[in-house]
């Protein structure tokens, strides 16, 4: 009986972690599917030669990214529930020796520069999946996120999420992340300062 109860709790926790989404049915489901299809069609149109062939629906970089972000946020609000019962929070007790690091340089950091930060390379355990990795930090699943060459439209939506969860965010040279660039996000100030020191050889 006890083993069955434990198994049920474990299954419940796994389901909560893997799929903390709303149960989509009826009109709600149709709206989500419609938006997802429209978003996909927009991406196909934007990447195709048709806007130039027909001279219509041409979007430059910033407006296209804004539309892309709008679709993403709309789907996020429709799919994920707003719950007051569970507040996102970073792992405040994270220690440097046990730190979980999500990082990626996306080709922006040369091999010569990467050789200057060998300890960072050794600590990198998880790839950085942009906004998803920042969300994982805000939930306490990882303790550090490192990224190169973020634009303001990449990082601005994530700054309030990180700060609301109790995280620390700055550029690699410890300046305000609102200016974008190379970004470091940490779950507490102690490991943030340690990683700033490790990144110092490539922070300028």
Backbone as ProteinMPNN parsed JSONL, in Angstrom:
{"seq_chain_A": "XXXXXXXXXXXXXXXXXXXXXXXXXXXXXXXXXXXXXXXXXXXXXXXXXXXXXXXXXXXXXXXXXXXXXXXXXXXXXXXXXXXXXXXXXXXXXXXXXXXXXXXXXXXXXXXXXXXXXXXXXXXXXXXXXXXXXXXXXXXXXXXXXXXXXXXXXXXXXXXXXXXXXXXXXXXXXXXXXXXXXXXXXXXXXXXXXXXXXXXXXXXX", "coords_chain_A": {"N_chain_A": [[0.838, -1.216, 0.0], [1.914, 1.216, 0.831], [4.042, 1.437, -0.984], [2.589, 1.714, -3.364], [1.365, 4.17, -2.958], [3.617, 5.832, -2.884], [4.579, 5.445, -5.481], [2.489, 6.592, -6.964], [2.718, 9.27, -6.171], [5.242, 9.862, -7.209], [4.778, 9.522, -9.978], [2.877, 11.537, -10.318], [4.427, 13.802, -9.77], [6.308, 13.66, -11.831], [4.645, 13.968, -14.081], [3.757, 16.557, -13.585], [6.118, 18.039, -13.841], [6.896, 17.464, -16.468], [4.71, 18.201, -18.052], [3.263, 20.813, -17.354], [0.825, 21.99, -18.215], [-2.287, 23.505, -19.39], [-5.369, 21.645, -19.622], [-6.371, 21.223, -22.716], [-9.292, 21.746, -24.472], [-12.212, 21.695, -26.629], [-13.283, 24.921, -27.744], [-11.107, 26.374, -26.784], [-8.908, 24.699, -27.388], [-9.121, 24.716, -30.199], [-8.542, 27.392, -30.779], [-5.866, 27.589, -29.929], [-4.638, 25.739, -31.676], [-5.219, 26.981, -34.132], [-3.785, 29.407, -33.92], [-1.183, 28.382, -33.716], [-0.914, 27.212, -36.249], [-1.196, 29.459, -37.925], [1.059, 30.884, -37.085], [3.086, 29.14, -37.935], [2.652, 29.265, -40.714], [3.24, 31.959, -41.126], [5.99, 31.95, -40.519], [6.92, 30.306, -42.581], [6.204, 31.86, -44.809], [7.748, 34.157, -44.339], [10.313, 33.123, -44.59], [10.387, 32.378, -47.214], [10.734, 33.017, -50.838], [8.505, 34.364, -51.753], [7.443, 36.881, -50.665], [9.114, 38.746, -51.917], [8.729, 38.182, -54.553], [6.029, 38.818, -54.987], [5.956, 41.274, -53.933], [4.835, 41.976, -51.418], [3.995, 41.826, -47.944], [6.556, 41.937, -46.77], [8.955, 41.724, -44.266], [11.255, 43.28, -42.145], [14.151, 42.573, -40.055], [13.711, 43.327, -37.164], [10.824, 43.946, -36.902], [9.857, 41.414, -37.733], [10.864, 39.72, -35.758], [9.495, 40.74, -33.587], [6.828, 40.081, -34.204], [7.087, 37.31, -34.229], [7.746, 36.876, -31.506], [5.395, 37.79, -30.381], [3.487, 35.859, -31.224], [4.577, 33.65, -29.852], [4.381, 34.374, -27.112], [1.624, 34.686, -26.881], [0.713, 32.054, -27.304], [1.967, 30.868, -25.127], [0.618, 32.01, -22.913], [-1.906, 31.019, -23.399], [-1.584, 28.255, -23.257], [-0.167, 27.58, -20.906], [-1.096, 27.503, -17.513], [-2.147, 30.195, -15.325], [-1.2, 30.279, -12.154], [-1.663, 30.773, -8.72], [-0.841, 29.16, -6.791], [1.645, 28.016, -7.12], [4.669, 29.447, -7.083], [7.224, 30.661, -9.158], [10.667, 30.049, -8.588], [14.129, 30.5, -8.084], [16.94, 28.273, -7.487], [18.048, 28.9, -4.595], [19.904, 27.828, -2.872], [21.993, 26.837, -4.298], [25.247, 25.563, -4.822], [28.657, 26.225, -5.742], [30.202, 23.952, -6.278], [28.34, 22.084, -7.022], [27.045, 23.118, -9.172], [24.72, 23.625, -11.838], [25.054, 24.099, -15.171], [23.934, 25.839, -17.97], [24.769, 26.558, -21.177], [25.822, 28.327, -24.149], [27.57, 29.368, -27.058], [26.973, 29.894, -29.641], [28.542, 30.245, -31.931], [29.639, 32.759, -31.681], [31.809, 33.151, -30.058], [35.149, 32.823, -30.442], [37.369, 29.983, -31.009], [39.892, 30.436, -29.954], [39.355, 32.293, -27.941], [37.677, 30.744, -26.367], [39.488, 28.931, -25.338], [40.587, 30.377, -23.336], [38.931, 30.194, -21.211], [38.831, 27.637, -19.761], [37.746, 26.383, -17.465], [35.087, 27.14, -17.46], [34.21, 25.801, -19.753], [34.472, 23.157, -18.912], [32.509, 23.049, -16.986], [30.163, 23.306, -18.346], [27.165, 21.751, -18.797], [24.657, 21.511, -19.942], [22.995, 22.265, -23.023], [22.251, 25.579, -24.224], [19.079, 26.704, -24.622], [17.992, 29.168, -25.433], [15.242, 31.14, -24.502], [13.991, 29.055, -23.115], [15.969, 27.941, -21.469], [16.463, 30.052, -19.689], [14.02, 30.092, -18.433], [14.09, 27.611, -17.199], [16.092, 28.128, -15.325], [14.751, 30.015, -13.76], [12.894, 28.375, -12.618], [14.435, 26.822, -11.015], [15.739, 24.63, -12.057], [18.164, 24.707, -13.427], [21.283, 26.352, -12.607], [22.94, 28.279, -13.647], [23.038, 30.345, -16.533], [24.54, 30.953, -19.591], [25.166, 33.08, -22.274], [25.937, 34.302, -25.582], [26.142, 37.441, -27.305], [23.434, 38.518, -27.2], [20.537, 40.23, -28.371], [18.626, 43.243, -27.722], [15.919, 42.657, -27.943], [15.973, 39.988, -27.487], [16.693, 39.613, -24.802], [15.3, 41.441, -23.128], [12.511, 40.645, -22.592], [13.002, 38.591, -20.818], [14.345, 39.47, -18.567], [12.623, 40.585, -16.431], [11.385, 38.185, -15.651], [13.47, 36.56, -14.696], [14.389, 38.168, -12.565], [12.082, 38.322, -10.977], [11.943, 35.741, -10.09], [14.03, 35.691, -8.386], [16.609, 35.629, -9.331], [19.974, 36.519, -10.497], [21.211, 38.762, -12.879], [23.323, 39.86, -15.48], [25.689, 41.463, -17.733], [28.665, 39.893, -19.113], [30.75, 41.465, -18.253], [29.78, 42.516, -15.982], [27.833, 44.538, -16.23], [24.701, 46.331, -16.689], [22.141, 44.194, -17.74], [20.201, 45.113, -19.407], [21.284, 46.396, -21.494], [21.892, 44.434, -23.215], [23.877, 41.999, -25.116], [26.645, 39.911, -24.162], [25.491, 37.58, -21.917], [25.06, 36.726, -18.483], [23.416, 34.7, -16.211], [22.428, 33.932, -12.942], [21.709, 31.872, -10.039], [22.263, 32.728, -7.505], [24.049, 35.317, -5.705], [26.65, 34.713, -4.949], [27.648, 32.567, -6.595], [27.286, 33.891, -8.963], [29.175, 35.975, -8.896], [31.499, 34.425, -8.872], [31.419, 33.218, -11.389], [31.575, 35.459, -12.976], [34.231, 36.157, -12.561], [35.482, 33.94, -13.707], [34.756, 34.337, -16.34], [36.056, 36.631, -16.986], [38.481, 36.773, -18.61], [37.429, 36.844, -21.212], [35.603, 38.83, -21.274], [35.722, 41.338, -22.363]], "CA_chain_A": [[0.0, 0.0, 0.0], [2.809, 2.371, 0.916], [4.759, 1.521, -2.262], [1.646, 2.219, -4.365], [1.205, 5.599, -2.696], [4.855, 6.495, -3.309], [4.61, 5.407, -6.95], [1.522, 7.575, -7.458], [3.294, 10.596, -5.949], [6.339, 10.032, -8.174], [4.157, 9.723, -11.294], [2.247, 12.856, -10.305], [5.482, 14.803, -9.856], [6.872, 13.599, -13.192], [3.666, 14.583, -14.993], [3.743, 18.005, -13.324], [7.346, 18.625, -14.382], [6.959, 17.313, -17.92], [3.59, 18.817, -18.746], [2.495, 21.683, -16.468], [-0.012, 22.776, -19.11], [-3.732, 23.395, -19.253], [-6.04, 20.607, -20.412], [-6.986, 21.951, -23.825], [-10.458, 21.102, -25.084], [-13.208, 22.57, -27.238], [-12.898, 26.17, -28.408], [-9.755, 26.713, -26.325], [-7.993, 23.899, -28.191], [-9.184, 25.187, -31.59], [-7.843, 28.682, -30.858], [-4.435, 27.31, -29.834], [-4.227, 25.096, -32.933], [-5.293, 27.986, -35.199], [-2.653, 30.333, -33.754], [0.037, 27.637, -34.04], [-0.865, 27.057, -37.709], [-0.932, 30.793, -38.499], [2.46, 31.186, -36.774], [3.901, 28.326, -38.84], [2.51, 29.83, -42.063], [3.993, 33.219, -41.133], [7.415, 31.622, -40.585], [7.186, 29.811, -43.936], [6.117, 33.015, -45.705], [8.887, 35.043, -44.061], [11.541, 32.473, -45.055], [10.261, 32.031, -48.637], [10.97, 34.134, -51.769], [7.241, 34.929, -52.215], [7.268, 38.31, -50.388], [9.856, 39.534, -52.899], [8.135, 37.929, -55.868], [4.743, 39.508, -55.078], [6.143, 42.613, -53.361], [3.869, 42.161, -50.344], [4.292, 41.057, -46.733], [7.996, 41.874, -46.49], [9.255, 42.166, -42.915], [12.677, 43.341, -41.801], [14.521, 41.791, -38.882], [13.087, 43.665, -35.885], [9.374, 43.667, -36.916], [9.623, 39.969, -37.832], [11.11, 39.143, -34.434], [8.412, 41.187, -32.702], [5.663, 39.244, -34.534], [7.44, 35.967, -33.757], [7.617, 36.891, -30.052], [3.968, 37.948, -30.077], [2.873, 34.535, -31.355], [5.093, 32.78, -28.797], [3.808, 34.776, -25.823], [0.186, 34.382, -26.913], [0.559, 30.615, -27.075], [2.391, 30.562, -23.75], [-0.46, 32.389, -21.998], [-3.065, 30.158, -23.644], [-1.292, 26.861, -22.934], [0.266, 27.405, -19.524], [-2.037, 28.139, -16.573], [-1.686, 31.168, -14.346], [-1.552, 29.686, -10.869], [-1.116, 31.436, -7.543], [-0.421, 28.134, -5.844], [3.041, 27.672, -7.32], [5.439, 30.602, -7.499], [8.532, 30.267, -9.67], [11.759, 30.469, -7.706], [15.425, 29.918, -8.398], [17.533, 27.422, -6.457], [18.871, 29.824, -3.808], [20.923, 27.091, -2.121], [22.963, 26.263, -5.236], [26.659, 25.71, -4.48], [29.517, 26.211, -6.917], [30.682, 22.595, -6.563], [27.235, 21.296, -7.578], [26.314, 24.01, -10.064], [24.218, 23.117, -13.119], [25.316, 25.185, -16.115], [23.387, 25.791, -19.334], [25.539, 27.588, -21.892], [26.07, 28.188, -25.592], [28.201, 30.559, -27.634], [26.316, 30.094, -30.944], [29.505, 30.669, -32.944], [30.085, 34.132, -31.475], [33.057, 33.159, -29.287], [36.133, 32.054, -31.21], [38.034, 28.896, -30.294], [40.998, 31.021, -29.19], [38.793, 32.87, -26.717], [37.166, 29.656, -25.534], [40.631, 28.327, -24.652], [40.918, 31.222, -22.177], [37.985, 29.92, -20.123], [38.7, 26.175, -19.71], [36.894, 25.926, -16.368], [33.699, 27.315, -17.923], [33.924, 24.719, -20.696], [34.322, 21.916, -18.143], [31.285, 23.119, -16.188], [28.985, 23.331, -19.225], [26.523, 20.441, -18.811], [23.423, 21.52, -20.723], [22.965, 23.29, -24.082], [21.381, 26.725, -23.921], [17.97, 26.775, -25.588], [17.444, 30.519, -25.375], [14.275, 31.468, -23.442], [13.685, 27.866, -22.318], [16.999, 27.784, -20.442], [16.218, 31.086, -18.673], [12.846, 29.633, -17.692], [14.552, 26.527, -16.332], [16.774, 28.739, -14.182], [13.732, 30.642, -12.908], [12.202, 27.288, -11.92], [15.377, 26.113, -10.159], [16.225, 23.399, -12.694], [19.585, 24.962, -13.645], [21.752, 27.412, -11.71], [23.668, 29.277, -14.438], [22.82, 30.403, -17.983], [25.547, 31.795, -20.244], [24.892, 33.256, -23.699], [26.69, 35.325, -26.319], [25.587, 38.346, -28.32], [21.982, 38.71, -27.165], [20.0, 41.524, -28.757], [17.711, 43.741, -26.686], [14.63, 41.964, -28.047], [16.161, 38.634, -26.961], [16.87, 39.551, -23.347], [14.374, 42.295, -22.37], [11.351, 39.945, -22.023], [13.42, 37.595, -19.831], [14.892, 40.125, -17.367], [11.672, 40.584, -15.305], [11.114, 36.81, -15.211], [14.619, 36.148, -13.883], [14.411, 38.943, -11.323], [10.92, 37.943, -10.158], [12.239, 34.436, -9.491], [15.115, 35.866, -7.416], [17.911, 35.41, -9.953], [20.884, 37.63, -10.766], [21.465, 38.838, -14.32], [24.194, 40.96, -15.893], [26.563, 41.101, -18.845], [29.868, 39.217, -18.623], [31.601, 42.449, -17.574], [29.014, 42.963, -14.808], [27.035, 45.728, -16.503], [23.261, 46.089, -16.727], [21.746, 43.314, -18.848], [19.257, 45.815, -20.278], [22.047, 46.818, -22.676], [22.069, 43.214, -24.016], [25.261, 41.556, -25.292], [26.957, 38.617, -23.552], [24.651, 37.557, -20.717], [25.244, 35.729, -17.433], [22.306, 34.654, -15.254], [22.792, 33.022, -11.852], [20.674, 31.67, -9.027], [22.582, 33.524, -6.316], [25.108, 36.31, -5.923], [27.971, 34.118, -4.742], [28.109, 31.891, -7.806], [27.325, 34.894, -10.037], [30.484, 36.64, -8.822], [32.536, 33.458, -9.246], [31.396, 33.046, -12.836], [32.084, 36.711, -13.56], [35.691, 36.051, -12.523], [35.894, 32.934, -14.701], [34.512, 34.889, -17.682], [36.805, 37.892, -17.142], [39.405, 36.791, -19.756], [36.747, 37.074, -22.491], [34.477, 39.732, -21.019], [35.885, 42.611, -23.081]], "C_chain_A": [[0.869, 1.261, 0.0], [3.561, 2.565, -0.395], [3.876, 2.091, -3.364], [1.454, 3.719, -4.205], [2.426, 6.387, -3.149], [4.937, 6.564, -4.819], [3.671, 6.443, -7.56], [2.055, 8.998, -7.305], [4.412, 10.88, -6.945], [5.791, 10.302, -9.567], [3.53, 11.106, -11.407], [3.281, 13.956, -10.465], [6.1, 14.844, -11.245], [5.943, 14.266, -14.189], [3.625, 16.093, -14.825], [4.946, 18.681, -13.939], [7.377, 18.581, -15.903], [5.868, 18.079, -18.638], [2.725, 19.663, -17.807], [1.547, 22.58, -17.254], [-1.487, 22.638, -18.765], [-4.225, 22.161, -20.014], [-6.849, 21.308, -21.495], [-8.122, 21.146, -24.438], [-11.323, 22.153, -25.77], [-12.643, 23.782, -27.95], [-11.478, 26.584, -28.048], [-8.708, 25.99, -27.168], [-7.954, 24.394, -29.632], [-8.431, 26.503, -31.768], [-6.329, 28.465, -30.84], [-3.915, 26.697, -31.13], [-4.198, 26.113, -34.072], [-4.106, 28.945, -35.125], [-1.337, 29.646, -34.124], [0.197, 27.48, -35.549], [-0.539, 28.389, -38.379], [0.527, 31.181, -38.281], [3.382, 30.42, -37.724], [3.855, 28.869, -40.27], [3.267, 31.15, -42.19], [5.49, 32.945, -41.277], [7.791, 31.128, -41.979], [7.176, 30.945, -44.954], [7.354, 33.901, -45.569], [10.187, 34.462, -44.632], [11.536, 32.178, -46.557], [10.586, 33.24, -49.526], [9.684, 34.858, -52.177], [7.045, 36.413, -51.867], [7.964, 39.209, -51.401], [9.275, 39.36, -54.306], [6.855, 38.734, -56.055], [4.783, 40.922, -54.494], [5.087, 42.936, -52.297], [4.294, 41.309, -49.137], [5.767, 40.895, -46.46], [8.256, 42.467, -45.102], [10.762, 42.181, -42.709], [12.895, 42.622, -40.47], [13.737, 42.081, -37.62], [11.572, 43.445, -35.885], [9.061, 42.174, -36.978], [9.818, 39.299, -36.481], [10.005, 39.518, -33.463], [7.147, 40.35, -32.934], [5.882, 37.827, -34.021], [7.257, 35.869, -32.236], [6.161, 37.02, -29.627], [3.219, 36.626, -30.161], [3.281, 33.633, -30.189], [4.462, 33.097, -27.45], [2.316, 34.472, -25.754], [-0.065, 32.907, -26.642], [0.934, 30.227, -25.649], [1.279, 30.864, -22.753], [-1.687, 31.488, -22.169], [-2.837, 28.719, -23.173], [-0.95, 26.649, -21.459], [-0.649, 28.16, -18.575], [-1.363, 29.184, -15.699], [-2.149, 30.675, -12.981], [-0.894, 30.433, -9.724], [-0.569, 30.421, -6.538], [1.077, 27.845, -5.946], [3.8, 28.866, -7.885], [6.809, 30.137, -7.992], [9.62, 30.819, -8.76], [13.034, 29.753, -8.099], [15.898, 29.03, -7.247], [18.518, 28.263, -5.645], [20.035, 29.131, -3.102], [21.997, 26.485, -3.02], [24.397, 26.576, -4.809], [27.509, 25.577, -5.738], [29.932, 24.785, -7.285], [29.602, 21.708, -7.195], [26.471, 22.042, -8.672], [25.928, 23.325, -11.376], [24.256, 24.267, -14.121], [24.71, 24.893, -17.482], [24.051, 26.914, -20.123], [25.67, 27.265, -23.371], [26.652, 29.492, -26.112], [27.692, 30.851, -29.042], [27.262, 30.637, -32.016], [30.068, 32.062, -32.755], [31.408, 34.221, -30.721], [34.053, 32.248, -29.985], [36.776, 30.967, -30.35], [39.187, 29.422, -29.443], [40.5, 31.627, -27.884], [38.255, 31.8, -25.785], [38.287, 28.974, -24.758], [41.031, 29.121, -23.407], [40.0, 30.961, -20.978], [37.762, 28.41, -19.986], [37.769, 25.686, -18.605], [35.417, 26.063, -16.717], [33.311, 26.163, -18.835], [33.705, 23.393, -19.966], [32.994, 21.867, -17.392], [30.016, 23.093, -17.038], [28.386, 21.93, -19.348], [25.32, 20.367, -19.749], [23.514, 22.572, -21.829], [22.01, 24.412, -23.703], [20.336, 26.865, -25.015], [17.228, 28.099, -25.477], [16.458, 30.683, -24.216], [13.959, 30.27, -22.55], [14.694, 27.688, -21.19], [16.838, 28.822, -19.328], [15.015, 30.691, -17.81], [13.218, 28.502, -16.737], [15.305, 27.076, -15.117], [15.767, 29.346, -13.218], [12.95, 29.606, -12.113], [13.123, 26.498, -10.997], [15.939, 24.837, -10.758], [17.689, 23.505, -13.096], [19.969, 26.171, -12.8], [22.458, 28.554, -12.435], [23.235, 29.178, -15.899], [23.822, 31.392, -18.556], [25.237, 31.856, -21.727], [25.702, 34.394, -24.283], [25.772, 36.181, -27.174], [24.066, 38.398, -28.367], [21.631, 40.116, -27.651], [18.994, 41.97, -27.688], [16.372, 43.028, -26.74], [14.735, 40.506, -27.587], [16.067, 38.619, -25.434], [15.844, 40.363, -22.561], [13.16, 41.549, -21.82], [11.72, 39.002, -20.875], [13.907, 38.217, -18.524], [13.882, 40.136, -16.216], [11.347, 39.194, -14.779], [12.225, 36.326, -14.282], [14.622, 36.865, -12.535], [13.255, 38.583, -10.4], [11.151, 36.607, -9.456], [13.37, 34.518, -8.472], [16.502, 35.681, -7.984], [18.711, 36.685, -10.141], [21.245, 37.604, -12.25], [22.314, 40.058, -14.629], [24.9, 40.543, -17.181], [27.815, 40.446, -18.257], [30.82, 40.174, -17.921], [30.838, 43.166, -16.457], [28.313, 44.302, -15.017], [25.561, 45.336, -16.608], [22.869, 45.279, -17.962], [20.778, 43.987, -19.806], [19.942, 46.292, -21.559], [22.304, 45.655, -23.633], [23.553, 42.886, -24.183], [25.468, 40.164, -24.731], [26.342, 38.57, -22.158], [25.025, 36.404, -19.781], [24.067, 35.831, -16.471], [22.627, 33.591, -14.208], [21.683, 32.952, -10.815], [20.999, 32.341, -7.697], [23.833, 34.358, -6.562], [26.499, 35.703, -5.823], [28.469, 33.441, -6.011], [28.131, 32.852, -9.0], [28.692, 35.572, -10.061], [31.616, 35.704, -9.223], [32.585, 33.267, -10.755], [31.835, 34.316, -13.567], [33.617, 36.677, -13.616], [36.194, 35.053, -13.568], [35.744, 33.456, -16.126], [35.346, 36.136, -17.984], [37.773, 37.886, -18.33], [38.747, 37.063, -21.107], [35.613, 38.086, -22.359], [34.569, 41.055, -21.759], [36.09, 42.38, -24.54]], "O_chain_A": [[0.606, 2.226, -0.718], [3.71, 3.689, -0.875], [4.345, 2.859, -4.204], [1.388, 4.453, -5.191], [2.3, 7.468, -3.724], [5.31, 7.592, -5.384], [4.01, 7.093, -8.549], [1.871, 9.833, -8.19], [4.526, 11.991, -7.463], [6.269, 11.197, -10.263], [3.631, 11.766, -12.442], [3.062, 14.923, -11.195], [6.384, 15.917, -11.777], [6.386, 15.037, -15.042], [3.476, 16.828, -15.802], [4.83, 19.771, -14.499], [7.822, 19.527, -16.553], [6.093, 18.564, -19.747], [1.594, 19.288, -17.495], [1.468, 23.782, -17.0], [-1.886, 21.787, -17.969], [-3.566, 21.695, -20.943], [-7.886, 21.911, -21.219], [-7.934, 20.008, -24.866], [-11.182, 23.35, -25.52], [-11.649, 23.687, -28.669], [-10.733, 27.081, -28.893], [-7.734, 26.598, -27.61], [-6.88, 24.485, -30.227], [-7.764, 26.71, -32.782], [-5.598, 29.068, -31.625], [-2.861, 27.097, -31.627], [-3.272, 26.115, -34.882], [-3.493, 29.259, -36.146], [-0.478, 30.248, -34.767], [1.304, 27.599, -36.074], [0.29, 28.447, -39.287], [1.165, 31.739, -39.175], [4.341, 30.981, -38.254], [4.877, 28.929, -40.954], [3.864, 31.431, -43.229], [6.179, 33.611, -42.05], [8.848, 31.48, -42.503], [8.02, 30.996, -45.849], [7.929, 34.339, -46.566], [11.053, 35.203, -45.098], [12.558, 31.776, -47.114], [10.7, 34.36, -49.028], [9.752, 35.868, -52.878], [6.522, 37.153, -52.701], [7.478, 40.297, -51.713], [9.325, 40.27, -55.133], [6.608, 39.273, -57.134], [3.802, 41.664, -54.545], [4.52, 44.029, -52.282], [4.868, 40.23, -49.287], [6.202, 39.85, -45.975], [7.825, 43.582, -44.807], [11.458, 41.226, -43.051], [11.953, 42.131, -39.847], [13.146, 41.165, -37.048], [11.06, 42.814, -34.96], [8.109, 41.714, -36.348], [9.045, 38.423, -36.096], [9.618, 38.716, -32.613], [6.474, 39.958, -31.98], [4.979, 37.217, -33.45], [6.685, 34.899, -31.737], [5.743, 36.428, -28.631], [2.416, 36.303, -29.287], [2.445, 32.941, -29.608], [4.053, 32.19, -26.725], [1.802, 34.057, -24.715], [-0.94, 32.55, -25.854], [0.297, 29.367, -25.04], [1.021, 30.069, -21.849], [-2.414, 31.226, -21.21], [-3.773, 28.044, -22.745], [-1.381, 25.675, -20.842], [-0.947, 29.332, -18.803], [-0.18, 29.081, -15.374], [-3.345, 30.656, -12.691], [0.308, 30.696, -9.761], [0.082, 30.788, -5.56], [1.704, 27.468, -4.955], [3.593, 29.249, -9.036], [7.474, 29.33, -7.342], [9.501, 31.924, -8.23], [13.028, 28.562, -8.407], [15.315, 29.043, -6.163], [19.701, 28.325, -5.982], [21.034, 29.77, -2.772], [22.824, 25.703, -2.552], [24.718, 27.717, -4.476], [27.121, 24.895, -6.686], [30.006, 24.446, -8.465], [29.916, 20.7, -7.829], [25.372, 21.637, -9.052], [26.7, 22.553, -11.944], [23.579, 25.28, -13.946], [24.943, 23.837, -18.069], [23.91, 28.087, -19.777], [25.634, 26.107, -23.788], [26.278, 30.577, -25.667], [27.945, 31.928, -29.582], [26.847, 31.391, -32.896], [30.88, 32.516, -33.56], [32.06, 35.265, -30.745], [33.828, 31.043, -30.104], [36.733, 31.026, -29.121], [39.435, 28.921, -28.347], [41.145, 31.492, -26.844], [38.356, 31.92, -24.564], [38.069, 28.491, -23.647], [41.727, 28.606, -22.532], [40.253, 31.442, -19.874], [36.625, 27.947, -20.083], [37.075, 24.684, -18.78], [34.596, 25.23, -16.334], [32.218, 25.608, -18.713], [32.85, 22.599, -20.359], [32.423, 20.796, -17.185], [28.92, 22.883, -16.517], [29.001, 21.031, -19.921], [25.0, 19.305, -20.282], [24.05, 23.657, -21.603], [21.066, 24.201, -22.941], [20.658, 27.11, -26.177], [15.999, 28.139, -25.433], [16.803, 30.395, -23.069], [13.689, 30.439, -21.361], [14.319, 27.324, -20.076], [17.051, 28.512, -18.157], [15.003, 30.931, -16.603], [12.726, 28.441, -15.61], [15.172, 26.552, -14.012], [15.906, 29.212, -12.002], [12.404, 29.916, -11.054], [12.668, 25.609, -10.278], [16.553, 24.041, -10.048], [18.394, 22.496, -13.106], [19.108, 26.919, -12.335], [22.564, 29.661, -11.908], [23.083, 28.083, -16.439], [23.944, 32.52, -18.078], [25.063, 30.823, -22.374], [26.101, 35.323, -23.581], [24.762, 35.711, -27.696], [23.472, 38.332, -29.444], [22.35, 41.074, -27.37], [18.567, 41.171, -26.854], [15.746, 42.811, -25.703], [13.72, 39.86, -27.326], [15.445, 37.733, -24.848], [15.541, 40.007, -21.422], [12.79, 41.788, -20.67], [10.87, 38.652, -20.057], [13.886, 37.56, -17.483], [14.238, 39.732, -15.109], [11.063, 39.032, -13.593], [11.961, 35.757, -13.223], [14.832, 36.244, -11.493], [13.421, 38.542, -9.181], [10.625, 36.366, -8.37], [13.649, 33.544, -7.772], [17.474, 35.584, -7.234], [18.196, 37.789, -9.968], [21.548, 36.547, -12.805], [22.068, 41.149, -14.115], [24.734, 39.421, -17.66], [28.003, 40.445, -17.041], [31.615, 39.749, -17.083], [31.199, 44.268, -16.045], [28.211, 45.106, -14.091], [25.223, 44.153, -16.614], [23.223, 45.634, -19.087], [20.554, 43.486, -20.908], [19.29, 46.558, -22.569], [22.857, 45.843, -24.717], [24.393, 43.436, -23.471], [24.572, 39.323, -24.809], [26.636, 39.418, -21.316], [25.269, 35.277, -20.213], [23.755, 36.913, -15.974], [23.048, 32.485, -14.546], [20.836, 33.841, -10.72], [20.118, 32.507, -6.853], [24.575, 34.122, -7.515], [27.419, 36.122, -6.525], [29.585, 33.705, -6.458], [28.902, 32.657, -9.94], [29.295, 35.724, -11.123], [32.588, 36.135, -9.844], [33.666, 33.165, -11.336], [32.404, 34.243, -14.656], [34.22, 37.114, -14.597], [37.204, 35.291, -14.229], [36.502, 33.073, -17.017], [35.339, 36.635, -19.109], [37.886, 38.906, -19.01], [39.425, 37.469, -22.05], [34.759, 38.182, -23.241], [33.603, 41.818, -21.784], [36.245, 43.336, -25.3]]}, "name": "protein", "num_of_chains": 1, "seq": "XXXXXXXXXXXXXXXXXXXXXXXXXXXXXXXXXXXXXXXXXXXXXXXXXXXXXXXXXXXXXXXXXXXXXXXXXXXXXXXXXXXXXXXXXXXXXXXXXXXXXXXXXXXXXXXXXXXXXXXXXXXXXXXXXXXXXXXXXXXXXXXXXXXXXXXXXXXXXXXXXXXXXXXXXXXXXXXXXXXXXXXXXXXXXXXXXXXXXXXXXXXX"}
